[in-house]
Amino acid sequence: MTHMDLPQREESEAMIEEVSAPVETATATDPAAPALAGIAAPLDDNGQAAGGRTGFRFSRKIVALSAPNSIQAESFGSLQTHLKAKHIGDGRRSLAICAATPGVGTSYVAVNLAMSFAMAGLNTMLIDANMRSPSLEDYIAPDKAPVGLRQCLGDTEVEFGDVILSDVFPNLSLIYSGGVAPNPQELLASRAMSELLDTCLRDYDVTIVDTPPGNSSADARRIAMAVRYAMLVAKKNDSYVGDVKKLADELTSDRATVIGTFLNDF
């Protein structure tokens, strides 16, 4: 077990132990740095990825594509390997990516982890369930605004197949948020959301769900409770132990299993 290197609000406040030996990202390498000499990064200057589906542009913040030999890409690869063996290998095929506060990189972690799973050969679904401030389109930008979770959960005429974008990258399928919703808590608590998650768990090897920050709404708690497993994201030298511990306690009280904490520095 290792301890998180987070700022303290009180000197006496206990450090939080990281569960399941999560991996820290590093600061030494720029995420947009080129790959090592002799190994071409599979992302061109126009955001087109080798093997990627036409009509989608991939951000250089997806480090497995822009800098596959960087420390960041290796960190996500190590995390993916660990989760594949210790989490997915035990039949746990879903994971909500949660954070106590905004700005710590939940979407960055969710997208890069999902890409790492896909590149390892796992049939992966990535859902942007942040219908308050969605950001998946900042990482994988579609040429046309897609229908997404908001429409699927709020309109009975929109079917699951209408919002699932299959193989945007080999082994990686997406569900966008569909934009900001006026009633996200109601949509996330709906029967349709439960049925959608059941469909994803049946059809994909792993389902990653990006969530809003826990201190601004109960959305992350609802999602984690439905998904049953959560990984917390904290930002090095920014997140407070008390905030992370509070969210972990809340998720646990909702009967979601917190599998660990990823200490991010992006």
N, C-alpha and C positions, 0 to 999 in steps of 0.2 A: 504494500500500500504506500502511496505517496500522498503528500499534502498539497493543497492548492495554494499558490502564491498570490493571494488576493489581499487588497487593502482592508484594514480593520476599522470598524467604527468605534470599537472599544478595545483597549489593549488586552482585556481579559477574555474577549470573545474567542471561543474555541475555533480552531481551523476545521474545515470540512475534509474528510477523507474522500479521495476519489475511489469510486468503485470500479471493479473490473479493469484496472490498470489502463485507463485511457491515455491517449498520446497527446502531448503538447505540440502545437505547431511552432515553428521557429521564426525568428525575425531576420535571420542572417541573409535570406535570399528574397529578392523581389519576386512576387508571384508572376510578374510579366517577363521575368528574365528568360532568355533563350535557353533551349535545351543544350546539353553538353555537346561538344563538337562531335560530328559524325552521326548524331541521332537527331533526326528532324522532328520538331514538334508537330503534331497532327492538326494544327490550326493555322489557317492562313491569315493574311492581313485584313481580309474582309469578313472575318468571323466565320468562315466556312470550315467545318470540321471534316476530316477524312472519314468517309462513311456516314456522315450526318445527313439527315433528311433534307431535301430541297425545301426552301421556304423558311428556314430557321438559321439565325446567326448566333454564334456561341461567344460569350464574353471571355476575355483573357483572364478574368477572375476564376475561371474553371481551370485550376492549375494542372490537372492531369492532361489537358489539351494544350495549354499555352506553355507550360514548363514542366514536362513530364519527369525531368531529372532533378527538380528542385527539392529542397528540404520539405516544403509544404506538401508537394505531391507524394513524397515518400511517407509523410506523416499520415495523410489520409489513406494511403495504401496499407500502412501498418494498422490503422484503426479498422479498416475494412476487413483485413485478415483476422484480426482479433474478434470482431463481431461475428464474422462468418463462422468461426470455430466455436465461440462461446455463447452466442446468442441465436443466430439462425440455425446453427448445427443442432441446437436443442429444440428446434421446432417453433421458435419465436420469430415470426416472419414480418413483424411490423415494428415501427419505431417512430415516436413523435420527437421532434427536435425542439426543445423548449429553452427559454431563457427568462430570467427574472425581470430584466430591464431591456429597453431597446438599445440598439447600436452595438451589440456584442458579437453579431455575426451568425445568427441562427440560419439565415438563408444561405450564407456562404458555406456553412458547414453542411447543411442539408443537400445543397446542389453538388458540392464536391464529393460528399460521401456517396450519394446516389450514383454519380458518374464513376466513382471508383468501383462500386459494386457491379455496374454495367460492364465496365472494361475487364472485370474479373470473370465475366461470363454468366452472372446471375441476372435473370429476367426481373428488371427493377421498375417499380412505379414510384414516381415522385409527385406528391400532391402539394400544391400551394393552398393551405387552408387558412391563410391570413387574409381574411376578407375585410380587414380594416386598413392595412397598408401593404398590399401585395407587392412582391418584388421578384418573383420567378422570371418575369419578362425582362428584368435587368440582366439576367444571366443567360437565358435562352430566349432570344427575341424572335417571335413569329412575324412573318411579313404581314399577316392579317390578324386583327384582334380576334382571339378565339373565344367561343363560349366556354364556360368553365363551371366551377363548383357552385357559384352563386346561381347560375341559371338552372343547373341540374337539380339543386335542392329546392329551388323556389318555383319551378315551373314544371308541372306534371307532364307537359308535352315534350320536354327535353329528356332524352333517355341517356343512360350511362354511356352508351356507345357514341353518343354525340359529343361528349366532352373528353373522352380518352384519346389522346394523340399517341398512337402506337409507334414505337421504334423511331422516335425523333433522332436518336443515336442508337446504334446497335445495342439491343438489350435494355434500352431506356425509354420508357413511356411516361407521358406527363398528363397531369390535370392542372390547368391554370385556375386561378381563383375566380376568373370571370369579372374582376373589378370589385370595387368597394360596395359592400352590401349595407343597407340600412338596418338590417336585423340579423347580424351574424350569429348571435347566441341561439336564436330561434332556429336558424338553418342548421347549425351544428348539432343541435339536440333533436333533430328530426329523424323519423324512421328512415327517410331516404339516405341520410348520411350513414346510418348503421348498415343499410343494405349495400351502399357503395363500398364501404370498407370491407364488408364480407366478400363482395365480388373481387376486390383487389387481392385480398388474402388468398382467395381460391385460385386466381389466375396468374399471380406473380410470385416469384421466389422471395422477394422482399419489398415492402412498401414503406417509403420514407415520407413523413408528413411534416411540413414546415408550419410553425405556429406563431401567433402574435406574442409579444412579451407578456409575462404573467402579471406584472404590476399594473397593467392598464385595463385588463378585462379578465373574465373567467374562461375565455375561449381556449387557452392552452390546457386548462384543467379538463374541460369537456372533451377535447380531442385526445389527450393522454388517457383519460378514463375509457374512451371508446377503443383506442388502439391498444391499451393495457400496458405498454412499455414506453418509457421516455428516457432520453439522454439530455442532460442539461448542458448548456453552453455558457461559459463565463469568459470574460475578456481579461487578459493579464493586465495587472496594475490599474484596472478600471472597475471591475465588478466587486461588490462587497460580499463578504462571507455571509453576513446576516440575511441579505436578500436571497442568495442562492439557497441557503438552508431553509428559509421560510417557504420557498417554492417547492423544494424537495419534500418538506413536511406536508404541504398541502396536497401534492400529488400522491404521496403515500396514503394520506387520509382518504383520498378518493379511490384507493385500491389500484392505483397505477404503480407499476414497479419501475423505480428509477435505477437504471442499469449502470450509470456512471456520469461523470462530468468531463467534458472536453474543454481544456483550457486553451483559448484561442488568442492568437496575436497576429492579426492580418493587416 
